[in-house]
Amino acid sequence: MTGKGDNHKARRGLSLSKNKKRSSAHAVNTTPITSFFSNPQPCKLSCPLCGQTVPRFEINEHIDLQCKNFERTDSNASSASNVVSPSRTCSRSPQLDPELKEETKTSPYFKTRTSPNVSQEISSKTVVRKLELGSLSAKLSRTCEKTNERTHSDVKHAFSDPNKDTLDDVSISQTEILASQASGTNGDSKRTIELTTNAGMCTTTAGSSGKDLETGLKVSLSSSSNPIKRKKETPVKGKVSNLRKKPKHEVTSSTEVSFGQETGDGVELEPKMPSPADDDPLSILDNTSSNLHTVCVPEKSTSDQTGNTSPPQRLPYYLRNFQTVLQAVLENEDDRALFNQDDMTLVQAFEKLSVMAQKLYVRLFQRKLKWIQVEKLDYEEISSDLGPVAQELVQRGLLQTENDLCNIEEAFDLLPAPDLKALAKTFHLGNSGTQKQQLVDGLLRLSKQKSLFSPSHAQNIGAVILKRAKQLAGSCVRLHSAPRAVFSRILLLFSLTDTMDEEEMAAAGQSQLYTILLVNSGRLAFPDYTVQRMAKVYRERDDLIKYEASIRALQEVTLAMQAGHWEEALDLYRSAKNEWQDLKMSCDLSHQKELPVFLRSFTTGWAYTRILSRGVEILQRLRRYEEAVDELRCLLLQDVYCPDNRGRWWDRLALNLQQHLKKTEEAICAIRDGLSDPFVRTGHKLSLYQRASRMRESASFKKYRLQLRDLPTVDVQDVRHVTIRGQLFPHEGGTGKSRFLVPSNTDDCTDGTVICSVEDLSLAHYRQQGFDQGIHGEGSTFSTLFALLMWDIIFMDGIPDVFRNLYQACPLDFHTDCFYENRKEAVDYRVQLISEASVETLRVMLEDVWTSQKGKVCSCANWELFSSLSQAQSLVSCLGGAFLAGVTARMAKDFRHCRGGLPDLVVWNTCDNTYKLVEVKGPNDRLSQKQQIWLDELQKLGADVEVCHVVATGARGSCVE
């Protein structure tokens, strides 16, 4: 570190004319600097110590480990990395300590060969090489201060460690640090920093600036003869950590040093538990900018000297999270009973693996179950050579090799298109096409043919093609399906309360492991609640296996529908339907009917019912309306599974009967039954009633008017409608959401225009009418207010089975009628309290929850919606307690059907506490049934509600331009 006065020195230029003006003392070498750029650098250099010629990039390693003339404090060269020199930022400035200038010497690597004192200096002092972790090449720097003979012997004894081979995970050129332990006779000022934690003594090396020295680690310098020492904490006996440098993908299991507050005597260092975020390669909390590296050096203990205690193993985040899932599931008696002895044997086989083998297994487990070429496996954090690691998995029966590859389609899936093309040419199939699928189809057709020139027991053509394909693919591996199924069921039980999409199911619940990582790293926090499990969702192991099979079948059907493969989806649907029929005939499903509805959704019958509901859509897409009607009637005959879908089923049945099959009387009966169904709510009930109204007013159904008059009625009042105009932005294609052009109001661009949405255009319109605040949040505005006012009731204790693990964003009964039934007294009391509360009371209620719960995951709370707490409080002040009580009561009773259809905009005036709820409709847009019901309900609660229609102007002229 240089002093402040060095900043005023003139910079040394590269010009030859400026160099000539300098004194002769600085002109020893007259070779122009351009020669360094024009002439190639030599491949080998002579060692400045012994004169041996070595490769240029290996000169550092030669000096450190091989040079005979380089004195080392220990006979074993590898032990030099156990001593860590203070970093450049922690060194004393030459201006602060003048004596340090005399000690600072140039590293022998940078000394000229003509210097006569090189060998003498090297023989008298130990060279210290200090490295910055962020640098790509090693650098040699100043030597450390001299230490006395006593300190030298103590440090040498403390740093001696038999486990030095664990440092091979990190590049030597960037992380190896040599210690300076030369003895001296003069009375130089000495400095010793001893940092002791429970796991051992840690020495920190930082490559930061001088300002970081003041904010991070502040070292008190003294010119006295006595060294400055940190107070040692009493080490915990029996805990011995291995000296190991920390790769970026691992976290040490020992405690690390945390920089504390500066005191009069120095720095108080607090032990800090390692953060799992350091392990996360996706984490935004990376520490690469700080260039801080901590090497933990264990203190010697009795157990360490005897060699009986093995050092604790440091595990990466994905393996720790996987072990957390295994432990959480298998510790529960009900979940453990769902696995037999064979399953537990496989789990124990995983636990007996080496750490590297466990890492590789978890990495492969997180990938899709398919064959993978070994050459494409690149996990440097595990091992540079994965062959022995994979062989250990094969011996344990957890991994398959290419010898187990018997499916020719799986072999084709391994090969890229060029290899497939070469394989096709080998069998004279050059005309099969150039696309990979065309090549595969041609090879599959050929593989099904029998050889005419071989005996009956000889290999057919398919076996020959498979053999050639395996030769092209080379070595490949795949996880064994049986053990993987066991671990998948364990993960399924752990994440039972979360809905996993199709990609998630294919990846074996990888996002669940990522959720644990976010929680452990502190980047994700869940609310505080009590886990209380009482009911058994699965009575035995077969129930869990059947549920997993039904989930897989649902996944396959959904993927086929998303890809537009309707014929394939139809086959999958029919196969699943047959399985469900056989299951109902052979198994007793009464246990599923006894479960509460929010637990019934994790049963086999619920999953197959969802497949049948998907089948209705498939049949309608293929225009098989008769079959679709039959399936809908079968679904409506039961009310055990998926009761919240009954409104959609009745609505679709009435539509198919009326429009596609022209069975008007049956359609009217379906409408009547649907309106009388207690499970039909809000939008679907209004949709059925509006269909009956259109039929009654149509001349084509005159003879059915008497039957249509007897239907139950649904009364919905209309609200005020306003119309504004905006210039439409002509976008390509003419489809999609409409965009509008508005003048820019910024100071930088007064004459420009801005492209905005229809909601932003409406917000600008209401801002001109005096509403200074506005939010485009749709249903999230009211659901967030609902969460802030009902937080403690949502996550209240005493209700069994609604919280079954520690990673839930809401109770399991939140989207069912059971939510209100289980909390009826608390909800009614809170609604009454909100209705009678003053504005100040409402503001305090919001503030209490906001300050204590902000940022925690809740399915109905959007913490980014309001810019601040004051904005939310100002909105609550305008809405009032009576209005908020009505909205809260409606959401608490049926959040599943009331979360949608709320107005797009909420605008309010903070001066006079007026507000307006606005539903915005762009060109060719109309109100849905849920929106009509909510607008009517909000108007009955006393809110100022209106529908804002935006009419496009200038669209034709813009399109012509």
N, C-alpha and C positions, 0 to 999 in steps of 0.2 A: 504494500500500500504506500503510495506516495503522499507527501504532504501537500498542503494547499499552495505552498510557494512554487511547487513544480508546475502548476498550471500556467504560470506566466513565462515559462521557458519557451524559446522560439522553437517551432516545429522543424524537424529535420526534413528537408525537401529531397526530392529524387533528382533534381537537376544537377548536372555535372559542373555547371558554372558556379552554382552556389557552393558546391563542395570544394572547389578550388580556392575560394575566398577564405576558407577556414584555415586555422593554423596548421602547421606541419604535424603537430602532435596528433591531430585527428585524421591525417592523410596517410596512414600506414599502408593501406591497401589501395592501389591506384587502379584496380580492375574496374571498368565501368559496370554499373548495376544492370545494364541491358544484357550483359552476358549471361546473367542468371535466367533470363527469359528465352534467349535465343539458343543456348546450348542445352542439350538434354541432361538431366541429372543422372549421375552414375547409378547403376543398379546395385552396387555394393559399396560399402564404406568401411574404412579401417577404424577399429575400436580405438578411441583416444587413450585407453588405459593399457591394453595389452597388445595393440597393433594387429589383431586378427581381423581378416576381411570377412564381413558378414553382410547379408542382404540389408538394403537400406531401411526397409520397413520393420526389420527385426533387431535394429540396433538397441532399442530400449530393453527388449527381452533379454538380449545378450548381456547387457550391462547388469541387469537386475539379477539374472539367474546363472549365467554361464561364465562371465568374465572372471579370470583368476586373480587379477590385480585389484578387483573391487572388494574392499573389506566389508564384511557383513557382521552384524552383532550376533547372529546365530548361524550355526553351521548349516542348518536347513534353510534354503533360500525361500521356501514357501512360507516360513514363519514370519518373514518380514512384513507380510500384509496384516499381521495381527495388531501392529502399532499404528495408530492414526495420528497424523500430524495436523495441527490446527490449520484451518483454511486461510486463504489469503485475506479474507475479510476480518478474521479474528486475530491476525498478526499485529504486532505493535508497529506503529508508524515510525520511521526513522527520525522524524522530527520530534515525536513524543519521547523517544529514547535514543539519544545520540549514540550510545554504545552499540545499538543494533546495526548501525551502518558498518561498523568494523567487522561484524560477524557475517553480514550478507555477502555471499560469494556466488559466482556464476557456476552453473552446473557444468560438469566436465564434458557433457555432450556438446555444449555450445562454445567451449573454450577453443582457441586456436592451437594448433599443434606446436607452434613455435614458442609457446609460453614455457619458460623453464621451470616454473613452480607447480606444474600440474601434478606430477607424481607425488611431490611432497605434500601438497594440500590433501590429496586423496588418501595418502597414507596416514595423515594425522587426524582427519575428520571423517565422519560418516555422512555420506551424501543422502539428502532427503529429497524424494521426488513427490511433490504434492500435485494432485490432479483435480481438475474441475469435471464434474460428472456430465455436464452438458456439452463438453467439447468432444469432437470426433477423434482427435488425436491426443496422445498423452503429452503433457508439458512438465518440464522440470522447473522447479522454483527454488526459493531460498531455503537455506538450511534452518533448522529449528534451533532454539537456544540450547546452550549446554546445560546438562544436568549433572548433579554431583553423583558420586559413586553409590551412595545409599539409594537415591531415587532410581538410579539405573538398574540396580539389582532388584528392587521391589517391582518396578514395572515389567522387567523381564520375566520375573517369576509369575506375575499376575497374568501376563499375556500368553504364557505358554499353554498351548491347547493341542491335544492329540488329534482333534477332529478338524484338520486343516483342509481336508479334501473336499469339504462342502462348498468351497469358494469357486468351484469350476463352473457354476451357473452363470457367472458374470464375466465379461471380457476383461482380460488382465490389463490391456492397454488403457482402459478407462477407469478402473476401480482399484487397482493394486496400489497400496500406500506403504511406503517404507518409513521407518522411525529413525529419528536421529537420537542416539544415545551416547554420544562421545563425552568423555570426562574432561573437565577443564580445571585450571588452577587459579584463574583470576576470579575476583568477586563480582561476576556479572549478575545482574538482576535475573531472578528465575521466576517462572510462573508454572504452576501445576493446577490443572482443572480436573478434579475427580468427580465424576458424575456417576452416582450409584443408584440403581433402582432395585426392585425386588428380583428382577431376573438377572442382574449383574451390572457391570459398569459399562456405560455407553459413552462413546466419544463422537461428537457431531462435527461433520465437515460441511460447510456451507459455501457455496460459490456465489454469494450475493454481493450487493454493493455496500458502501459504507453506511448508507442510511439504514440498511437492514440490520447493521450491527447495533444501531440505537434502538430500533423497534423490536428486534428479535432477541438476540443473546448479547447482553451488555457485560463486558468483562472489565473488572477493576484492575488497573495496572499499577504496579508499585515498583519503585526503584530501590527498595530496601533489599537486604540480603535474604530475608525470610520469604519463602514462596507463599503465594496466596492459594488457599485451599477451600473447596466447597465442603459444607457439612455433609457427612456421609449418613445415609439412612441405614438402619440396621437391616442387613440382607436376610431374607427368609431362607432358612436352612432347608435343604432338600430340593430346592428349585434350581435347576441348572439348565441354562440355555446354551445351545450350540452356537459357536461362532460361525456365522453364515452371512454372506452378503445378500441383501434383499432384492430379488428381481422385482420388476414392476408388476408382475402378475401375482405376487404373493404378499402376504402380510405376516409379520412375525407374531408368534404367539406370546411373546414376552411384552412387557410394558415398554413404551417408548418415552423419551424425554419431552416434556412440554415446557415451553418457555414461560416462566412466571413473571411476577412483578419484580421490578428492581428494588433492592433494599440498600441500606447503607453499606453493607459488607459485600455486596455482589449481587448475584442472581439466585433467587429461590427456584429450583427446578422441581416441577410437580410431575409425578408419574401419570401418564395418559394412556388409556387403553387404545390399541390400534383401531383405526376406523376401517370397516370393510370397503369403504369407497375407494381406498387406495388400490384394491384388487380389481376394480371394475374397469375393463378396457373401454366401456362406453360411458364411464362416469365423467361428468363435467368437472368433477372436483379433482382434476389431476394436478400433481405438484411438479410438473416439468418446468414451470417458469421459475420456481424457487431454487432449483438445483440443489436441494437439500437431501443429504444422504446420511443415514444413521447406521452405524455399525455397533451392534451390541456385543460386548465382550464379557463373558461370564466370569464371576469370581470363583476361585477354587474353593471347593468344599470337600468334606470327607468322602461323600459319596462319589464325587467326581474323581478324586484321587484313586479310589478303589476301582473305578470303571464299572460300577454296578448299575448306575442310572443312565438311561438313554435320553438324549436331548429331545424336547418336544418338537413335533413336526409341524411346520407351518403350511397351511393349506390354502389354496386359492378359493375365491368366493364361490365358484360354481360347485365345488366339491363340498364346501361347508354347508351351502344351502341344500344340497341333495341329502347330506347326512341329517340336516335339521328336519327334513320331510320324513325320512325313515324313522327318526327318533319320535317325532310327534305322533305318527300313526301307530307305530308298534308299541308305544307305551300305553295306549288306550286299550283296555281289555276288550271292549266291544269290537274295535277294529282289528285287533290281533286275532280274535276268534275267526275272522274271515279268511285266514291263511292257514293251510295245513302244514304238515311237517316238511313236505317236499318244497313248498314255497319258502319256508324259513331256512331250509338248507341252502337254497339259492341266495338268500339274503346274507347268510353267514359266509357263503363263499365270496361274496363281494367284500364283506368286512375283512376277510383274511387276505385280500389282495394287498400288494404293495401300494404305496401312495401314488406312484406313477401309473400303475395299472388302473387304480380307481379314477384318476384324472382322465385317462383315455376313455374309460367306459362311460363316464358322465358326458364327456364331449360327444361321443358317438350316440349316446342315448338322447341327446338334445337334437340330433339330426333326424331326418326322415328315415324310416326303416327301409333301406334298400342297400344293394351292394355298392361298395365304394372301393375304388382303386387305391392301393396302398401309397402309390406315388403322389396321389392328390391329398394325402393326409399331411398337414403341415401344422404341427403343434410344437413349436420350439420351446414353449414354456414347460412342456412335459419332458421331452427328450429330443435330441437331434437325430437319434436312431430309434424309431418306434418299433423295430422288428422284435427285439426281446420283450418289449412291453406287450405287444400284441400276442406273442407266443404264450405269455403268462395267462392272458385272458382265454386263449384257446384251450390251454391245459385245464382251466377251471370250468370249462364248458359254457362260457359266456360269449364266445365269439366264434364265428364260422369262417372258414377259409374257402379258397376257390375250389377245393375238393368237394365241398358241399353244394356247389352251384350246379343244379340239375335242370333248371328251368331255362329254356332257350330264349324266351322273351326277356327275362331278367338279364341274360347275357347280352342281348342286343341293346338293352337300355344302358349298359355300361359303356358301349363303344360310341365314340363320336362319329359324325357323318363320314369323314374320310376313311376311317377304318371299316365302316360298314360298306362303303363303296368298294374298297379293296376286297373285302370278303365276298361281295356280290360278283365281282369280276372273276374271283377264283372259281366260282360255280357257274360262270358264263351267264350271269344275269345283268349284263350291262345295260339292257333296255328297261330296267325296272323303274328308272326315274332317278332324279337327283336329290329329291327331298328324303330326309331320314325316314319318315313314316312309309314312304313308297318302297324304300329299300327293305325295311323291316317286313312289310307285307309280302314282298316277293320272296324273301328268304323263308318266311313262315310257310308260304305255300309249297316251297320246295322241300322243306323239312318234313312235311306230312307224307311225302312220297316214299315208297319202299324201293330198296335197291333190287334190280332185276338180276344182277350178276353175282350176288352173294348168297350164301346159304340162308336158310330160314332163321337160324339162330344168330346170324351175324348182325353187326350194327347196321341200322338203317341210315338214311341220308341225314335225318335230323340229328343223330348222335355225332356224325362227322362234322356237321355245321357247328354244333355246340362245342366240339373239341377245338375247332379252328377259332371260334369266337373267344374261347377261354385263353387260347394262346395269344391272341391279339390283346386281350384285356390285361394279361399279366396277373400279378398277385393282387388279390382283392379280398376284402373282408366284409362281414355283416354281423350285426348283433344277433345272437341266438334269440329266436322269437319267444320261446318259453320263459326264460328269465326276464326278458324285456316286458313281457305281459304282466309278470308279477310286480315289477317296479312301476309299470303304468297304472295298475290297480291301486298301488299305494299312493301314487300321486293323485289319482282320481278321488280317492277318499279324502286326501288332504285339501283338495280344491273343489270339493263337492258343492260348496255354496256359491261358487263362481260359475258363470256361464262361459263355456269354452266354445269358440267358433271352430269352423272346420279346419283351418290352418293350425289352430292350437291343438286340436285333437291329433292331427297328423304329426306334430312336433312333440307329442307326449307331454303337453303342459309346460312348455318352456317358459311362457310368460309368468307362470306361477313361481318358478324359481327366480325370475327377474324381479317379481314383486317382493320376495324375501330380501333380495339384494338391496332394493331401494329402501326398505324399512331398516335394514341393518346399517345402511350408510347414512341414515338420518334424512334422506331426501323425500321420504314418504312416511306419513304418520296417520294412523287410524284412530278413531275415537276410543275413549275408555269405556269398556263394558265388561260384563262378567259372562264367561262362557259356562253354559249350563246345559248339559246333554242328558236327556232322559230316555227318549224313544229310540228304538232300534229300527233304522231304516231297512237294514238287511239282516235277516235272521240267520242266514248261513252263507257259506262261501259261494254256492251256486247262484244265489240271488245277485251277488255282486258281479259274477261272471256274466250272467244273463243281462244285467243292466249295461255292462260295458259293451256287450255285443249289440244291444239295441242302439246305443249311442253311436257305435261305428256304422251301423246300417243307416241311421239318420244322417250321418256325415256323408256317406256315399251318395244318398239320394239328393242331398242339397248341392253337392258339388256337381253332379250331373245336370241339375236344373240350372245352376249358374253358368255352366258351359253351353247351355242350349241343346244338350243331347237328350231330347225328350223321349225318344224310343228307349234309350238305355235307362233313363230315369223310370220309365214305365215298368221295365223288367225288374229293376231293383225294388220298386214299390210293391209289385206283386209278390216278389219273393219274401219281402218283409211281412206282408200281410199274411201269407201262408204260415210263416214262423209264429206270428202272433196268434193265429187261430189254433195252431198246435199247442202253444204254450197255455192258452186258456183251457184247453181240454185236458192237459196233463198235469197242470200245477194248480195249487190252491193259492189264489190271489186275494183271499179275504184279509190278509195282513195289510196289504197295500190300501184297502178301503178304510181300514181303521186309523190310518195315519192322518194327521192334519193336512190340509190341502197344500200348505207350503212345504211340507216334507214329501208329500205324494209326488211332487214334481221331479223327484230324484229316483223314481221307480221305473221298472221296465214297461209297465202299462202306459205311463205318461209318454215315454219316448216313442213307443209304437203308435200311440194315438197321434202324435205329431207327424209321424210318417204318413199315416192315413190322411191327415189333413193336407199334407203336401201332395198326396196322390190325387185329391180333388182338383188341385190346380193343374196337375199334369194331364188329367183326363180332359179338363176343359180346354187346355191348350191344343190337345189333339182332336178337339171337337167331338168327344165321346160324352155327350151330355147325359144320356141315359145312365151310363155307369157312374157319372159324377153325382147324379141325383140319388142313386142307390147308396153310394158311399156316404153322402151327407145324411141320409136318413139313418144309416147305421150309427154314425157318429152322434146324432141327436138322441138316439135311444138310450144312451148312457149319460150320466152326469157325474161320474167319478173322476175322470181324467179331463184336463184342459177345460174346465167350465168357463173360463174367461173368453174362450173362442166361440161360445155358442151363439153370440150375437152375429158374428161374421158368418157362421154356418147357416143360420136362419135367413139372413139377407141374401146369401148366395143361392140357397135353395129356391127362394121366391123368384129370384131373377131367372134362373134356369127354367123353372116351370112356366113362367109367363112369356119370356121372350124367345127362348130357344125351342122349347117343346110345345108351346102354345096350349098348355094345360091350365086354363084360367082358374077353374074351381079349385084345383089342387094348390095353385099359387095363393089364392085367397085363404085357404085353410092354413097354409104355411105362415102367412102374415099374421093371422089370428093367434096361432100357437106361439109365434115368436114374440108378439106383443105381450102375451100372458106369461112368458118365461121370466122368472125372477133374476136369472143370470144375464139377461139382455139389458145392457145399460146404455145410457147417453146416446152417442151418435148412431149406433146400430138400431136402437129403438126408434129414433126419429126417422132414420132412413126407411124402415119398414112402413111407418105411418105415411111418409110422403109418397111412397110407391102406391099405397092404397088410395091416397087422395088423387093422384094422377089417373089411376084406373077409374075412379068414380067420376071424374070430370071428362073422361074421354068418351066419345060417342061410340066407340067400338065395344064398350063394356056396359051398355045400357041395361042389358038383362041381368047384370050382376050388381046393380046399384043397391038393391035391397040387402044383399049380403055384405056389401061394403059399408053400409051405414051402421051395422052392429059392431064394428071393430072398435077397440079401445082408442081413445084420442090422446094425442100429445100436443099440448098447447105451448107454443113458442111465440113470443112477441118480437116484432121487428124493432130495430134501433135506427137512429138518425144516420143518414148517408150524406157525405159531402164529396165533391169532385174537384180535383186540382189538375193542372196541366203541366206537362214537362216535355222537353225536347228529347226524343228517343235517340239513343246512340245506335246506329246501324251496325250490328255485329254479323259476322260471317255465318251463313246458314239460316239465320232467321229463327232459330230455335233456342231454347234455354231461357234463363232468367233475363228479364229486360234490364237494360242499363240506360241511364239518362245522363244528359249533359247539363251541368249547372255552372254559373259563373263562379270564378275563384274569388274568395273573400280575404285571401292572405295579403299581407303587405308586400311580399316579394313579387307576387304575380297578380296584379290587379286586372289585367286585360285577358287573362287566360280562362280556360274552362276546365272543369273537373268531371271525370266519369264517376257516377255514383249509382247505388242501387235504388230501388223504388222506396225502400224504408228510409234511406238517407235523404232522399228528396222530400219525403213527408216530414222528417224531423226539421229540415230547413224551413218548411212551410209553417210548422207550429212554432218554431223559434221566432218567426216574424210576428206571430200573434201574441207574443209576450211570455211564452213558456221558456224560461231560461234553462231548465234541466230536462233531459230526455234520455231514455234508454231503449235500445232495441234488443230486448231479451226474450220476447215471446213467453213461453211457459216457465223459463228459468228464473224470470224476475219474481214470480209469485212462489215458486217452489223454494227459492233461496230465502225469501221472507218466512215461509212456512218452517224451514229448517232452523232459522234463527230464533223463532218464537217457540218452537216445540222441541228443541234439541234434547233436553233432558228426558222428555217423554219418549222420543224416538229410541234412545239408547238406555232406557230404564232397565233396572234389574228385576228379577223375580219372575220372568216369563220363560218357561223352559223351551229349549230347542230352537229359539230364534237366533241365538248366537252359538255357533258350533266350532268356530276357530277364531284366531286372532287377527284375521285379515278380511274383515267384512266391512263394506261401506254402508250397510243398512241392515236392519233385522230381516230375517227370511220371510216374515209375514207382512212386510211393508207393502207389497203390491197385492195383498189379498184382503178379504173382508175380516180376516182374523186380527188385523192390526188394530182396528177400532174395538172389536169385541174384547180383546185382551187388555185394552187400556181405556175402557169406556169411562170410568170414573175420572181418571187423570185428564183425559182429553176434554170431557165436558167441563171440568173445573177450570182448565186453562182457557178454554173458549170463553167462558163466562168472565174470567179475569181480564182477558184482552178486550172484551166488549165494554167493560166498565172502566178500563184503565184510561188515565189521562195521557196527554202527549208526553209529558216528562217521564211517566212510568214506562211507556213504550220505548222511549229512547234509552232508558236505563236497561231495560230487558235486552235490547239489541246490543248495547255496549258490553254487557256482561258476557254474552255468548261470543261476540266478535273477538274480544280481547283474550278469552281463554281457549277458544277452539279454532281460531282462524288458521287456515292451511290444512286442517285435518280432512281426510278423505270422507266425503259423504255423497251418496248418490244423488241427492236432491239439492245440494248446495253448490253454487258456482261462486267461488271467492273472488274471481276476477271480474265479475259483472259490475260491481260498484267500484268506483275509483277510490273511495275511502269510506270510513265509518260514518263520517258526517253526511255524505250523500245518501246513504241508506237511512240514516235518522231523519233527514229532511223529507224523504219520500214517505216514511211512516207517519211523520207529523201531518202531511197532507192527506193521506188515506184515512186516518182515524181508526179508532179501536173497533167501532161497530162493523165497518167494512172488512177489516182484517179478520175479525172473528168469524164472519160469514164465510170468507174464502178458506180460512183454516179448518173450519168444521167440515166443509165439503171435501177438501183434500184428505183429511184424516179418515173419513168414512170410506172413500173409494179413490185412492191415489192412482190406482192402475188405469182407470178410465178417465180421470179428471186431469191428468198431467198434460194432456194435449188440448188444443183448441183455444187457448188463452190469447188475448190480443197481442199484436206484434209490438206496439209502442206504449210506453208509459211516459207522459210528459207532465210536468208540474211547474208551478211558479212559486218560488221560495218566498216571495214578498207577501202575497195574499193567500198562500196555502191552497191554491186551486190546482186541480189536476184533471187529466183526461186520459181515458183508455181508448186506444185507436187500433183498429184492425185495418191494415193496408192491403189493398188489392190492386195489382197492376193490370195492364191490358189483358183481356181474355181470361181473367181469373175470377173465381166466384167463391162464396162462402161454403165451407163444408158443414156437415151436420153437427159436429162437435163444436165448431166455432159459433154456430147459431145458438146452440144451447148455452154456451158460456156467456155470450153477449147478453142473452136474455137474463141469465142468472145474475150477472154483474149489474145490470140495469135495475133489477129488483132490489139489490143491496144498496142502491142509492148512488152508484157511480155514474159519472158523465162518460158515456160510451158512444162512439160513433165509428162508422166505416168510411175510410178515406179511399176513394177510387182515383187512380192516377190515369189520366188520358194522355196518350202520346200525341204530340204535335210535331210537324215537320219531318216525319219519318220518311215520306215519299221523296221529298226533296233531298234529304240526306242520302237516301239509297241511290238516287240518280247521280249525285256527286261521287 
